[in-house]
Amino acid sequence: MLGSQKQIKWANEIRDGKLADFAKLEERAKNEIGQKAIAYVRDNEQASFWIDYRAVSASDMVRNLVTTGLQIRGYGFSHNATMNHRSGEIIVSWEEIVQDGRGGHKEKRTEVVA
């Protein structure tokens, strides 16, 4: 888990409280793509993610990944993860400042992570 010691302790308590719900979701998942979505959310290692989503159910977290995306924030970054429900690809996108000799500009970046 990544974060301060205080964040990590709190995040582990939050995640531990949701593990039974993730297990139930895994039992009901109908295909490999559903299993992959559940695993991606359940295995997130950012303490701030668990704190940000502490009031959101496990099923809503997975649903958000597939529909609108999940915000994943940490120290110095903010990413949005979405899943293509047809291919199962998980795509992380963010904006990055690129130096161009005129002070820089923001560019959207994406990466397929799974």
C-alpha positions, 0 to 999 in steps of 0.5 A: 500500500502506498501513502503515509503510515496513517493513510495506509492504516486507515486504507487497509481497514477500509479495504479489509471491510470490503473484501467479503463484498469483493469475494461475493462479486467474484462468485457472481462474475459471469466472465473473465472481463468481470473478474479482471475488473474486480481484481483491478479495483480490489488490488489497488495499492493507493491508500488515497484511493481507498480513503476517497472511495470509503463510502462507495460499495464494492459493486459500485466501484467496479461498475464505475470502472466499466462505465464512467471511470475511477479517479485514482489520486495520490501525491502529485498525480491524478489518473482516471481508470476506465475499462473497455467492457468488450475487450477487457482493457483497462486504460489509465488517462491523465494530463501531463505538462510537456515542456515545449520551449514556450513554457509548456502545455498540457497533453492528455496521456493514456496507457493500457495497464491490463 
